């Protein structure tokens, strides 16, 4: 039986079946937890504590969220209408799309494979899951977990590279979920357009962090550096560059350097927490970007280990090479600005980011940012390093993505509202 045939039987829509599938996945993830941590470390050089915090714990939380609330979120919404003299009763229910294709991403292979899968299954769909290529240990283990947790008529895990992805997006699926680069998303959208297939795209973009003259500079420096150090900046939610008020820029650079020194890291390049770059072309691209400005801190690279020391760059402009692409690595350009309104306008003139971070204690600055900054989410005075807040979905705009999932938003994203309408037998006037 194919995925489509199984979906047409209605079994994937059954609430106990949905909850059972989520429970099976939770059990399989916990059973293989140590193997998953080891696999991610082998493929990505990612410390086990980072993988647990940023990838596995969000999966457990997402499953528990649906186990607690799914039955309530699925309750029909009754409405009564009066039109043309007749009473109408309607009920809106959430109906799953059918078969959904999920294309995972290498930067967080467990999170970007299983997190959308949880929402897809909770919404009552069947799924094709393709883990990221070039990571054999993780991909094989993801496939094994899928075989243990689900029947092949509910979830199929396909292993392969870019050619497989190209074949899968041409299948007559009902929705496609993709996490990755905007350039790749363009090709996926072209194929999806042939069948008018809806998409969910998580792309990221260049995420700025605005530091105003009224910011707590020490706190801002600490949180920005921690964001860049986590996974060596290889995350779509990591700070890409800083925009700092010119009046405090030198002081802010000093705070960045002081915090790096306070870490007492004798060899930051080869620190186990300094994750290696996943792919050779990624490493080579980032090495070329190191010359985009004056190095304030760092700048060293190790070709054998494919590691780059966290590097702070000054004397960088919007036309510099490092500002022409998403960095997605341990390089932090620091730019200056003179007036916040014009700076917000400049940021808005570029492709809109998934996130904008900002540090300020001034109410006027906060009001300007909240009213005019265009982004999927605005974070003020804090950066949630390595954490996924399951109840808060983040939707991209344009080049940073399309649509959002997680929690109740995931149920809405992977289902559609189906309205059942019934006209009452008597006219309103006749009843009077």
SEVEXDO-301168 format. One record per residue (C-alpha): residue number from 1; residue in three letters; x, y, z. Coordinates in Angstrom, 2 decimals. Layout:
BEGIN
gudo num->NUM residu->ALA u->X v->Y w->Z
...
This chain:
BEGIN
gudo num->1 residu->UNK u->0.00 v->0.00 w->0.00
gudo num->2 residu->UNK u->1.35 v->3.44 w->-0.91
gudo num->3 residu->UNK u->1.33 v->6.53 w->1.31
gudo num->4 residu->UNK u->-1.52 v->7.97 w->-0.74
gudo num->5 residu->UNK u->-3.61 v->4.83 w->-0.50
gudo num->6 residu->UNK u->-3.04 v->4.64 w->3.24
gudo num->7 residu->UNK u->-4.01 v->8.28 w->3.69
gudo num->8 residu->UNK u->-7.21 v->7.68 w->1.72
gudo num->9 residu->UNK u->-8.25 v->5.00 w->4.24
gudo num->10 residu->UNK u->-8.52 v->7.76 w->6.85
gudo num->11 residu->UNK u->-6.37 v->5.93 w->9.41
gudo num->12 residu->UNK u->-3.73 v->8.68 w->9.65
gudo num->13 residu->UNK u->-6.52 v->11.12 w->10.60
gudo num->14 residu->UNK u->-7.66 v->9.06 w->13.58
gudo num->15 residu->UNK u->-6.74 v->10.92 w->16.79
gudo num->16 residu->UNK u->-5.54 v->7.84 w->18.74
gudo num->17 residu->UNK u->-3.40 v->6.88 w->15.74
gudo num->18 residu->UNK u->-1.82 v->10.34 w->15.64
gudo num->19 residu->UNK u->-1.00 v->10.26 w->19.34
gudo num->20 residu->UNK u->0.34 v->6.71 w->19.05
gudo num->21 residu->UNK u->2.68 v->7.75 w->16.23
gudo num->22 residu->UNK u->4.02 v->10.67 w->18.29
gudo num->23 residu->UNK u->4.49 v->8.38 w->21.29
gudo num->24 residu->UNK u->6.38 v->5.84 w->19.19
gudo num->25 residu->UNK u->8.70 v->8.57 w->17.91
gudo num->26 residu->UNK u->9.39 v->9.84 w->21.44
gudo num->27 residu->UNK u->10.23 v->6.32 w->22.59
gudo num->28 residu->UNK u->12.56 v->5.71 w->19.63
gudo num->29 residu->UNK u->14.35 v->9.03 w->20.09
gudo num->30 residu->UNK u->14.95 v->8.36 w->23.78
gudo num->31 residu->UNK u->16.10 v->4.80 w->23.05
gudo num->32 residu->UNK u->18.67 v->6.03 w->20.52
gudo num->33 residu->UNK u->19.56 v->9.28 w->22.27
gudo num->34 residu->UNK u->23.21 v->8.47 w->22.94
gudo num->35 residu->UNK u->23.64 v->7.12 w->19.41
gudo num->36 residu->UNK u->22.11 v->10.30 w->18.00
gudo num->37 residu->UNK u->24.49 v->12.48 w->20.01
gudo num->38 residu->UNK u->27.43 v->10.42 w->18.81
gudo num->39 residu->UNK u->26.26 v->10.47 w->15.18
gudo num->40 residu->UNK u->25.90 v->14.27 w->15.11
gudo num->41 residu->UNK u->29.33 v->14.60 w->16.70
gudo num->42 residu->UNK u->30.87 v->12.26 w->14.12
gudo num->43 residu->UNK u->29.32 v->14.05 w->11.13
gudo num->44 residu->UNK u->29.41 v->17.66 w->12.31
gudo num->45 residu->UNK u->31.87 v->17.78 w->15.19
gudo num->46 residu->UNK u->29.04 v->19.18 w->17.31
gudo num->47 residu->UNK u->29.38 v->18.82 w->21.12
gudo num->48 residu->UNK u->26.84 v->16.47 w->22.67
gudo num->49 residu->UNK u->25.48 v->19.11 w->25.05
gudo num->50 residu->UNK u->24.77 v->21.44 w->22.12
gudo num->51 residu->UNK u->22.91 v->18.72 w->20.23
gudo num->52 residu->UNK u->20.85 v->17.82 w->23.28
gudo num->53 residu->UNK u->19.94 v->21.45 w->23.98
gudo num->54 residu->UNK u->19.20 v->22.65 w->20.46
gudo num->55 residu->UNK u->17.92 v->19.50 w->18.74
gudo num->56 residu->UNK u->16.64 v->16.72 w->20.97
gudo num->57 residu->UNK u->14.99 v->18.64 w->23.83
gudo num->58 residu->UNK u->12.85 v->20.71 w->21.40
gudo num->59 residu->UNK u->11.60 v->17.45 w->19.86
gudo num->60 residu->UNK u->10.57 v->16.03 w->23.22
gudo num->61 residu->UNK u->8.83 v->19.30 w->24.11
gudo num->62 residu->UNK u->6.98 v->19.44 w->20.79
gudo num->63 residu->UNK u->5.67 v->15.89 w->21.21
gudo num->64 residu->UNK u->4.48 v->16.61 w->24.76
gudo num->65 residu->UNK u->2.79 v->19.81 w->23.57
gudo num->66 residu->UNK u->0.68 v->17.87 w->21.06
gudo num->67 residu->UNK u->-0.01 v->15.03 w->23.48
gudo num->68 residu->UNK u->-1.48 v->17.55 w->25.92
gudo num->69 residu->UNK u->-3.40 v->19.83 w->23.57
gudo num->70 residu->UNK u->-4.08 v->18.11 w->20.23
gudo num->71 residu->UNK u->-7.58 v->16.88 w->21.08
gudo num->72 residu->UNK u->-8.57 v->20.40 w->22.18
gudo num->73 residu->UNK u->-6.99 v->22.05 w->19.12
gudo num->74 residu->UNK u->-8.97 v->19.69 w->16.86
gudo num->75 residu->UNK u->-12.39 v->20.51 w->18.27
gudo num->76 residu->UNK u->-14.82 v->21.68 w->15.55
gudo num->77 residu->UNK u->-15.77 v->25.34 w->15.60
gudo num->78 residu->UNK u->-19.56 v->25.71 w->15.30
gudo num->79 residu->UNK u->-21.11 v->28.91 w->13.89
gudo num->80 residu->UNK u->-24.75 v->29.89 w->13.19
gudo num->81 residu->UNK u->-25.59 v->32.32 w->10.37
gudo num->82 residu->UNK u->-28.66 v->34.14 w->9.06
gudo num->83 residu->UNK u->-28.69 v->34.85 w->5.31
gudo num->84 residu->UNK u->-31.47 v->35.32 w->2.74
gudo num->85 residu->UNK u->-34.04 v->34.63 w->5.38
gudo num->86 residu->UNK u->-32.61 v->31.18 w->6.24
gudo num->87 residu->UNK u->-30.71 v->30.00 w->9.27
gudo num->88 residu->UNK u->-27.45 v->28.19 w->8.45
gudo num->89 residu->UNK u->-25.35 v->26.07 w->10.76
gudo num->90 residu->UNK u->-21.69 v->25.56 w->9.88
gudo num->91 residu->UNK u->-18.84 v->23.68 w->11.48
gudo num->92 residu->UNK u->-15.17 v->24.22 w->10.62
gudo num->93 residu->UNK u->-12.82 v->21.27 w->11.09
gudo num->94 residu->UNK u->-9.09 v->20.92 w->10.39
gudo num->95 residu->UNK u->-8.40 v->18.47 w->7.57
gudo num->96 residu->UNK u->-4.90 v->17.14 w->6.73
gudo num->97 residu->UNK u->-3.48 v->17.82 w->3.28
gudo num->98 residu->UNK u->-2.42 v->14.25 w->2.53
gudo num->99 residu->UNK u->1.20 v->13.36 w->1.74
gudo num->100 residu->UNK u->3.84 v->15.91 w->2.76
gudo num->101 residu->UNK u->7.49 v->16.00 w->1.70
gudo num->102 residu->UNK u->10.06 v->17.15 w->4.29
gudo num->103 residu->UNK u->13.58 v->18.07 w->3.16
gudo num->104 residu->UNK u->15.95 v->18.30 w->6.14
gudo num->105 residu->UNK u->18.99 v->20.52 w->6.60
gudo num->106 residu->UNK u->22.56 v->19.73 w->7.65
gudo num->107 residu->UNK u->22.99 v->22.55 w->10.18
gudo num->108 residu->UNK u->20.58 v->20.92 w->12.66
gudo num->109 residu->UNK u->19.79 v->17.55 w->11.08
gudo num->110 residu->UNK u->17.60 v->16.18 w->13.88
gudo num->111 residu->UNK u->15.64 v->19.37 w->14.52
gudo num->112 residu->UNK u->14.96 v->20.17 w->10.87
gudo num->113 residu->UNK u->13.98 v->16.57 w->10.09
gudo num->114 residu->UNK u->11.87 v->15.56 w->13.08
gudo num->115 residu->UNK u->10.35 v->18.87 w->14.24
gudo num->116 residu->UNK u->8.30 v->19.40 w->11.06
gudo num->117 residu->UNK u->7.57 v->15.65 w->10.97
gudo num->118 residu->UNK u->5.97 v->15.85 w->14.42
gudo num->119 residu->UNK u->3.67 v->18.66 w->13.27
gudo num->120 residu->UNK u->2.88 v->16.91 w->9.98
gudo num->121 residu->UNK u->1.82 v->13.71 w->11.75
gudo num->122 residu->UNK u->-0.10 v->15.57 w->14.45
gudo num->123 residu->UNK u->-2.10 v->17.22 w->11.67
gudo num->124 residu->UNK u->-3.06 v->13.77 w->10.34
gudo num->125 residu->UNK u->-0.84 v->13.54 w->7.26
gudo num->126 residu->UNK u->1.51 v->10.92 w->5.85
gudo num->127 residu->UNK u->5.10 v->11.96 w->5.16
gudo num->128 residu->UNK u->8.17 v->11.47 w->3.01
gudo num->129 residu->UNK u->11.26 v->12.49 w->4.96
gudo num->130 residu->UNK u->14.62 v->13.09 w->3.32
gudo num->131 residu->UNK u->17.41 v->13.71 w->5.86
gudo num->132 residu->UNK u->20.32 v->15.96 w->4.82
gudo num->133 residu->UNK u->22.96 v->14.56 w->2.50
gudo num->134 residu->UNK u->26.69 v->14.26 w->3.28
gudo num->135 residu->UNK u->26.02 v->13.14 w->6.87
gudo num->136 residu->UNK u->25.96 v->9.35 w->6.72
gudo num->137 residu->UNK u->25.89 v->8.57 w->10.45
gudo num->138 residu->UNK u->22.98 v->10.90 w->11.22
gudo num->139 residu->UNK u->20.99 v->10.03 w->8.09
gudo num->140 residu->UNK u->21.25 v->6.29 w->8.62
gudo num->141 residu->UNK u->20.13 v->6.65 w->12.22
gudo num->142 residu->UNK u->17.20 v->8.88 w->11.26
gudo num->143 residu->UNK u->16.10 v->6.23 w->8.75
gudo num->144 residu->UNK u->16.40 v->3.51 w->11.42
gudo num->145 residu->UNK u->14.27 v->5.51 w->13.87
gudo num->146 residu->UNK u->11.60 v->6.03 w->11.23
gudo num->147 residu->UNK u->11.48 v->2.28 w->10.53
gudo num->148 residu->UNK u->11.10 v->1.54 w->14.24
gudo num->149 residu->UNK u->8.53 v->4.24 w->15.03
gudo num->150 residu->UNK u->6.28 v->4.17 w->11.96
gudo num->151 residu->UNK u->4.84 v->1.84 w->9.38
gudo num->152 residu->UNK u->6.13 v->2.45 w->5.82
gudo num->153 residu->UNK u->2.60 v->3.44 w->4.83
gudo num->154 residu->UNK u->2.71 v->6.38 w->7.25
gudo num->155 residu->UNK u->6.30 v->7.63 w->6.95
gudo num->156 residu->UNK u->8.94 v->6.82 w->4.35
gudo num->157 residu->UNK u->12.53 v->7.94 w->4.90
gudo num->158 residu->UNK u->14.53 v->8.38 w->1.69
gudo num->159 residu->UNK u->18.33 v->8.61 w->1.74
gudo num->160 residu->UNK u->20.29 v->10.32 w->-1.00
gudo num->161 residu->UNK u->21.82 v->13.52 w->-2.33
gudo num->162 residu->UNK u->20.71 v->16.44 w->-4.46
gudo num->163 residu->UNK u->19.52 v->14.22 w->-7.32
gudo num->164 residu->UNK u->17.08 v->12.47 w->-4.98
gudo num->165 residu->UNK u->15.80 v->15.83 w->-3.73
gudo num->166 residu->UNK u->15.17 v->16.93 w->-7.32
gudo num->167 residu->UNK u->13.18 v->13.74 w->-7.99
gudo num->168 residu->UNK u->11.16 v->14.04 w->-4.79
gudo num->169 residu->UNK u->10.04 v->17.63 w->-5.40
gudo num->170 residu->UNK u->8.59 v->16.49 w->-8.73
gudo num->171 residu->UNK u->6.31 v->13.95 w->-7.01
gudo num->172 residu->UNK u->2.58 v->14.78 w->-6.71
gudo num->173 residu->UNK u->2.79 v->15.56 w->-2.98
gudo num->174 residu->UNK u->0.37 v->17.91 w->-1.22
gudo num->175 residu->UNK u->2.85 v->20.15 w->0.64
gudo num->176 residu->UNK u->6.63 v->20.60 w->0.72
gudo num->177 residu->UNK u->8.69 v->21.63 w->3.77
gudo num->178 residu->UNK u->12.23 v->22.81 w->3.05
gudo num->179 residu->UNK u->14.96 v->24.21 w->5.29
gudo num->180 residu->UNK u->18.06 v->25.57 w->3.60
gudo num->181 residu->UNK u->19.41 v->28.19 w->1.21
gudo num->182 residu->UNK u->17.25 v->30.66 w->-0.68
gudo num->183 residu->UNK u->18.93 v->29.70 w->-3.98
gudo num->184 residu->UNK u->17.81 v->26.08 w->-3.55
gudo num->185 residu->UNK u->14.33 v->27.20 w->-2.54
gudo num->186 residu->UNK u->13.93 v->28.99 w->-5.89
gudo num->187 residu->UNK u->14.29 v->25.68 w->-7.75
gudo num->188 residu->UNK u->11.86 v->23.96 w->-5.38
gudo num->189 residu->UNK u->9.29 v->26.71 w->-5.88
gudo num->190 residu->UNK u->9.54 v->26.34 w->-9.66
gudo num->191 residu->UNK u->8.73 v->22.63 w->-9.43
gudo num->192 residu->UNK u->5.98 v->23.21 w->-6.87
gudo num->193 residu->UNK u->4.40 v->25.85 w->-9.11
gudo num->194 residu->UNK u->3.74 v->23.21 w->-11.78
gudo num->195 residu->UNK u->1.19 v->21.57 w->-9.45
gudo num->196 residu->UNK u->0.38 v->24.62 w->-7.31
gudo num->197 residu->UNK u->1.81 v->22.71 w->-4.35
gudo num->198 residu->UNK u->1.90 v->24.79 w->-1.14
gudo num->199 residu->UNK u->5.27 v->25.32 w->0.53
gudo num->200 residu->UNK u->6.77 v->25.96 w->3.93
gudo num->201 residu->UNK u->10.28 v->27.43 w->3.62
gudo num->202 residu->UNK u->12.72 v->28.15 w->6.47
gudo num->203 residu->UNK u->15.63 v->30.04 w->4.90
gudo num->204 residu->UNK u->17.07 v->32.49 w->7.46
gudo num->205 residu->UNK u->18.97 v->35.25 w->5.68
gudo num->206 residu->UNK u->21.33 v->37.88 w->7.12
gudo num->207 residu->UNK u->20.12 v->38.37 w->10.69
gudo num->208 residu->UNK u->21.20 v->41.77 w->12.07
gudo num->209 residu->UNK u->21.69 v->42.79 w->15.68
gudo num->210 residu->UNK u->21.14 v->46.50 w->16.33
gudo num->211 residu->UNK u->22.95 v->47.95 w->19.35
gudo num->212 residu->UNK u->21.86 v->51.47 w->20.26
gudo num->213 residu->UNK u->23.65 v->54.05 w->22.41
gudo num->214 residu->UNK u->21.17 v->53.23 w->25.18
gudo num->215 residu->UNK u->22.06 v->49.53 w->25.28
gudo num->216 residu->UNK u->23.74 v->47.59 w->28.05
gudo num->217 residu->UNK u->26.92 v->47.09 w->26.01
gudo num->218 residu->UNK u->28.40 v->44.42 w->28.27
gudo num->219 residu->UNK u->25.27 v->42.28 w->28.16
gudo num->220 residu->UNK u->24.89 v->42.80 w->24.41
gudo num->221 residu->UNK u->28.50 v->41.72 w->23.77
gudo num->222 residu->UNK u->28.08 v->38.59 w->25.90
gudo num->223 residu->UNK u->24.89 v->37.43 w->24.19
gudo num->224 residu->UNK u->26.08 v->38.23 w->20.67
gudo num->225 residu->UNK u->29.36 v->36.35 w->21.13
gudo num->226 residu->UNK u->27.53 v->33.37 w->22.63
gudo num->227 residu->UNK u->25.21 v->33.35 w->19.62
gudo num->228 residu->UNK u->28.18 v->33.25 w->17.26
gudo num->229 residu->UNK u->30.07 v->30.61 w->19.26
gudo num->230 residu->UNK u->27.14 v->28.19 w->19.36
gudo num->231 residu->UNK u->27.59 v->25.74 w->16.47
gudo num->232 residu->UNK u->30.23 v->28.19 w->15.16
gudo num->233 residu->UNK u->27.44 v->30.41 w->13.90
gudo num->234 residu->UNK u->26.02 v->27.66 w->11.66
gudo num->235 residu->UNK u->22.38 v->28.33 w->12.43
gudo num->236 residu->UNK u->19.77 v->30.39 w->10.60
gudo num->237 residu->UNK u->18.91 v->32.16 w->13.89
gudo num->238 residu->UNK u->22.49 v->33.18 w->14.74
gudo num->239 residu->UNK u->23.50 v->36.85 w->14.58
gudo num->240 residu->UNK u->24.94 v->37.54 w->11.13
gudo num->241 residu->UNK u->26.25 v->41.10 w->11.69
gudo num->242 residu->UNK u->26.03 v->43.99 w->14.16
gudo num->243 residu->UNK u->24.85 v->47.54 w->13.55
gudo num->244 residu->UNK u->26.12 v->49.74 w->16.39
gudo num->245 residu->UNK u->25.49 v->53.40 w->17.13
gudo num->246 residu->UNK u->28.67 v->55.24 w->16.10
gudo num->247 residu->UNK u->28.79 v->57.02 w->19.46
gudo num->248 residu->UNK u->29.39 v->53.73 w->21.30
gudo num->249 residu->UNK u->30.96 v->51.55 w->18.62
gudo num->250 residu->UNK u->34.53 v->51.68 w->19.98
gudo num->251 residu->UNK u->33.30 v->50.89 w->23.48
gudo num->252 residu->UNK u->31.24 v->48.01 w->22.10
gudo num->253 residu->UNK u->34.24 v->46.56 w->20.24
gudo num->254 residu->UNK u->36.17 v->46.74 w->23.51
gudo num->255 residu->UNK u->33.39 v->44.85 w->25.27
gudo num->256 residu->UNK u->33.45 v->42.15 w->22.58
gudo num->257 residu->UNK u->37.21 v->41.71 w->22.95
gudo num->258 residu->UNK u->37.05 v->41.82 w->26.76
gudo num->259 residu->UNK u->34.44 v->39.08 w->26.83
gudo num->260 residu->UNK u->36.51 v->36.90 w->24.50
gudo num->261 residu->UNK u->39.53 v->37.37 w->26.80
gudo num->262 residu->UNK u->37.45 v->36.56 w->29.87
gudo num->263 residu->UNK u->36.76 v->33.10 w->28.47
gudo num->264 residu->UNK u->40.39 v->32.19 w->29.25
gudo num->265 residu->UNK u->40.55 v->29.94 w->26.22
gudo num->266 residu->UNK u->44.23 v->29.19 w->25.57
gudo num->267 residu->UNK u->43.54 v->27.90 w->22.05
gudo num->268 residu->UNK u->40.10 v->29.07 w->20.82
gudo num->269 residu->UNK u->40.75 v->27.69 w->17.33
gudo num->270 residu->UNK u->41.03 v->24.08 w->18.51
gudo num->271 residu->UNK u->38.62 v->24.28 w->21.44
gudo num->272 residu->UNK u->36.22 v->21.28 w->21.22
gudo num->273 residu->UNK u->33.34 v->23.74 w->21.48
gudo num->274 residu->UNK u->34.56 v->25.41 w->18.28
gudo num->275 residu->UNK u->32.62 v->23.28 w->15.83
gudo num->276 residu->UNK u->34.22 v->22.50 w->12.50
gudo num->277 residu->UNK u->32.65 v->23.71 w->9.27
gudo num->278 residu->UNK u->30.43 v->21.03 w->7.83
gudo num->279 residu->UNK u->31.57 v->21.05 w->4.20
gudo num->280 residu->UNK u->34.85 v->21.96 w->2.44
gudo num->281 residu->UNK u->33.22 v->24.54 w->0.16
gudo num->282 residu->UNK u->31.64 v->26.20 w->3.20
gudo num->283 residu->UNK u->35.04 v->26.42 w->4.89
gudo num->284 residu->UNK u->36.75 v->27.83 w->1.80
gudo num->285 residu->UNK u->34.02 v->30.43 w->1.29
gudo num->286 residu->UNK u->34.33 v->31.66 w->4.87
gudo num->287 residu->UNK u->38.13 v->31.82 w->4.69
gudo num->288 residu->UNK u->37.81 v->34.19 w->1.74
gudo num->289 residu->UNK u->35.48 v->36.43 w->3.76
gudo num->290 residu->UNK u->38.05 v->36.89 w->6.54
gudo num->291 residu->UNK u->39.73 v->39.63 w->4.49
gudo num->292 residu->UNK u->36.54 v->41.73 w->4.27
gudo num->293 residu->UNK u->37.61 v->44.08 w->7.08
gudo num->294 residu->UNK u->40.12 v->44.77 w->9.84
gudo num->295 residu->UNK u->40.44 v->41.81 w->12.20
gudo num->296 residu->UNK u->39.79 v->42.94 w->15.78
gudo num->297 residu->UNK u->39.86 v->39.43 w->17.24
gudo num->298 residu->UNK u->40.60 v->35.99 w->15.85
gudo num->299 residu->UNK u->41.28 v->35.45 w->12.17
gudo num->300 residu->UNK u->43.04 v->32.07 w->12.34
gudo num->301 residu->UNK u->41.94 v->29.01 w->10.37
gudo num->302 residu->UNK u->42.96 v->25.34 w->10.26
gudo num->303 residu->UNK u->42.62 v->23.72 w->6.83
gudo num->304 residu->UNK u->43.04 v->20.19 w->8.17
gudo num->305 residu->UNK u->40.36 v->20.48 w->10.85
gudo num->306 residu->UNK u->38.18 v->22.85 w->8.78
gudo num->307 residu->UNK u->37.91 v->25.19 w->11.74
gudo num->308 residu->UNK u->37.86 v->28.99 w->11.89
gudo num->309 residu->UNK u->38.43 v->30.94 w->15.06
gudo num->310 residu->UNK u->35.60 v->33.27 w->15.98
gudo num->311 residu->UNK u->36.59 v->36.46 w->14.15
gudo num->312 residu->UNK u->35.40 v->40.02 w->14.82
gudo num->313 residu->UNK u->35.71 v->42.39 w->11.83
gudo num->314 residu->UNK u->35.76 v->46.20 w->11.93
gudo num->315 residu->UNK u->35.80 v->48.69 w->9.03
gudo num->316 residu->UNK u->33.11 v->46.82 w->7.16
gudo num->317 residu->UNK u->30.44 v->48.41 w->4.93
gudo num->318 residu->UNK u->27.29 v->47.10 w->3.28
gudo num->319 residu->UNK u->29.25 v->46.73 w->0.04
gudo num->320 residu->UNK u->31.96 v->44.54 w->1.61
gudo num->321 residu->UNK u->32.10 v->40.89 w->0.43
gudo num->322 residu->UNK u->31.08 v->39.60 w->3.88
gudo num->323 residu->UNK u->27.87 v->41.64 w->3.63
gudo num->324 residu->UNK u->26.89 v->40.33 w->0.20
gudo num->325 residu->UNK u->25.87 v->36.86 w->1.45
gudo num->326 residu->UNK u->24.63 v->35.06 w->4.52
gudo num->327 residu->UNK u->27.73 v->34.28 w->6.59
gudo num->328 residu->UNK u->26.51 v->31.15 w->8.40
gudo num->329 residu->UNK u->29.78 v->30.81 w->10.27
gudo num->330 residu->UNK u->32.02 v->32.24 w->13.03
gudo num->331 residu->UNK u->32.62 v->35.69 w->11.48
gudo num->332 residu->UNK u->31.07 v->38.79 w->13.07
gudo num->333 residu->UNK u->31.20 v->42.06 w->11.08
gudo num->334 residu->UNK u->30.55 v->45.20 w->13.14
gudo num->335 residu->UNK u->29.15 v->48.20 w->11.26
gudo num->336 residu->UNK u->28.20 v->51.62 w->12.60
gudo num->337 residu->UNK u->25.20 v->53.88 w->12.10
gudo num->338 residu->UNK u->24.34 v->57.46 w->13.05
gudo num->339 residu->UNK u->20.51 v->57.58 w->13.19
gudo num->340 residu->UNK u->18.25 v->54.67 w->14.08
gudo num->341 residu->UNK u->15.28 v->55.52 w->11.79
gudo num->342 residu->UNK u->17.52 v->55.63 w->8.71
gudo num->343 residu->UNK u->19.24 v->52.43 w->9.83
gudo num->344 residu->UNK u->15.92 v->50.58 w->10.11
gudo num->345 residu->UNK u->15.04 v->51.86 w->6.65
gudo num->346 residu->UNK u->18.37 v->50.56 w->5.30
gudo num->347 residu->UNK u->17.86 v->47.12 w->6.83
gudo num->348 residu->UNK u->14.34 v->47.03 w->5.39
gudo num->349 residu->UNK u->15.68 v->47.83 w->1.91
gudo num->350 residu->UNK u->17.60 v->44.53 w->1.84
gudo num->351 residu->UNK u->15.99 v->41.05 w->1.74
gudo num->352 residu->UNK u->13.98 v->40.77 w->4.94
gudo num->353 residu->UNK u->15.60 v->38.60 w->7.65
gudo num->354 residu->UNK u->13.98 v->35.85 w->9.66
gudo num->355 residu->UNK u->14.94 v->37.70 w->12.86
gudo num->356 residu->UNK u->16.18 v->41.07 w->14.03
gudo num->357 residu->UNK u->17.87 v->41.27 w->17.41
gudo num->358 residu->UNK u->18.18 v->44.63 w->19.18
gudo num->359 residu->UNK u->19.65 v->45.86 w->22.43
gudo num->360 residu->UNK u->18.38 v->49.14 w->23.88
gudo num->361 residu->UNK u->17.05 v->50.53 w->27.15
gudo num->362 residu->UNK u->15.37 v->53.51 w->25.46
gudo num->363 residu->UNK u->11.60 v->53.40 w->25.03
gudo num->364 residu->UNK u->11.83 v->55.56 w->21.91
gudo num->365 residu->UNK u->14.21 v->53.08 w->20.25
gudo num->366 residu->UNK u->11.99 v->50.16 w->21.18
gudo num->367 residu->UNK u->8.92 v->51.87 w->19.73
gudo num->368 residu->UNK u->10.73 v->52.62 w->16.44
gudo num->369 residu->UNK u->11.88 v->49.03 w->16.08
gudo num->370 residu->UNK u->8.51 v->47.51 w->16.92
gudo num->371 residu->UNK u->6.68 v->49.80 w->14.50
gudo num->372 residu->UNK u->9.02 v->49.82 w->11.49
gudo num->373 residu->UNK u->11.42 v->46.83 w->11.52
gudo num->374 residu->UNK u->10.31 v->44.25 w->8.93
gudo num->375 residu->UNK u->11.21 v->40.68 w->9.95
gudo num->376 residu->UNK u->9.75 v->37.36 w->11.03
gudo num->377 residu->UNK u->10.44 v->38.08 w->14.71
gudo num->378 residu->UNK u->11.94 v->40.92 w->16.71
gudo num->379 residu->UNK u->13.93 v->39.98 w->19.83
gudo num->380 residu->UNK u->14.70 v->42.81 w->22.24
gudo num->381 residu->UNK u->17.53 v->42.66 w->24.81
gudo num->382 residu->UNK u->18.17 v->38.96 w->24.53
gudo num->383 residu->UNK u->19.24 v->36.14 w->22.21
gudo num->384 residu->UNK u->17.89 v->32.62 w->22.92
gudo num->385 residu->UNK u->21.12 v->30.75 w->22.10
gudo num->386 residu->UNK u->20.49 v->27.17 w->20.99
gudo num->387 residu->UNK u->16.94 v->27.16 w->22.31
gudo num->388 residu->UNK u->13.72 v->26.43 w->20.46
gudo num->389 residu->UNK u->10.62 v->27.89 w->22.07
gudo num->390 residu->UNK u->7.99 v->25.50 w->20.76
gudo num->391 residu->UNK u->5.00 v->27.74 w->21.45
gudo num->392 residu->UNK u->6.46 v->30.62 w->19.38
gudo num->393 residu->UNK u->6.53 v->29.93 w->15.63
gudo num->394 residu->UNK u->8.76 v->32.14 w->13.46
gudo num->395 residu->UNK u->7.77 v->32.90 w->9.90
gudo num->396 residu->UNK u->10.16 v->34.24 w->7.31
gudo num->397 residu->UNK u->9.37 v->36.97 w->4.81
gudo num->398 residu->UNK u->10.42 v->36.73 w->1.18
gudo num->399 residu->UNK u->14.04 v->35.60 w->1.01
gudo num->400 residu->UNK u->14.01 v->34.47 w->4.66
gudo num->401 residu->UNK u->11.20 v->31.99 w->4.20
gudo num->402 residu->UNK u->7.50 v->31.32 w->3.87
gudo num->403 residu->UNK u->5.14 v->30.13 w->6.57
gudo num->404 residu->UNK u->5.71 v->28.92 w->10.12
gudo num->405 residu->UNK u->5.06 v->25.82 w->12.17
gudo num->406 residu->UNK u->5.56 v->24.55 w->15.76
gudo num->407 residu->UNK u->2.78 v->23.95 w->18.25
gudo num->408 residu->UNK u->-0.75 v->24.99 w->17.31
gudo num->409 residu->UNK u->0.64 v->26.90 w->14.32
gudo num->410 residu->UNK u->2.07 v->23.63 w->13.00
gudo num->411 residu->UNK u->-1.37 v->22.03 w->13.14
gudo num->412 residu->UNK u->-2.80 v->24.96 w->11.18
gudo num->413 residu->UNK u->0.09 v->24.97 w->8.73
gudo num->414 residu->UNK u->-0.23 v->21.32 w->7.71
gudo num->415 residu->UNK u->-4.02 v->21.18 w->7.54
gudo num->416 residu->UNK u->-6.74 v->23.30 w->6.00
gudo num->417 residu->UNK u->-10.08 v->24.55 w->7.35
gudo num->418 residu->UNK u->-12.94 v->22.50 w->5.91
gudo num->419 residu->UNK u->-16.34 v->24.03 w->6.49
gudo num->420 residu->UNK u->-19.53 v->21.91 w->6.68
gudo num->421 residu->UNK u->-22.66 v->23.97 w->6.08
gudo num->422 residu->UNK u->-26.30 v->22.95 w->6.60
gudo num->423 residu->UNK u->-29.35 v->25.11 w->5.90
gudo num->424 residu->UNK u->-32.20 v->24.91 w->8.38
gudo num->425 residu->UNK u->-35.60 v->23.86 w->7.00
gudo num->426 residu->UNK u->-37.60 v->26.98 w->7.91
gudo num->427 residu->UNK u->-37.16 v->30.54 w->6.76
gudo num->428 residu->UNK u->-36.51 v->33.08 w->9.47
gudo num->429 residu->UNK u->-39.64 v->35.06 w->8.51
gudo num->430 residu->UNK u->-41.82 v->31.93 w->8.52
gudo num->431 residu->UNK u->-40.71 v->31.07 w->12.05
gudo num->432 residu->UNK u->-41.94 v->34.49 w->13.17
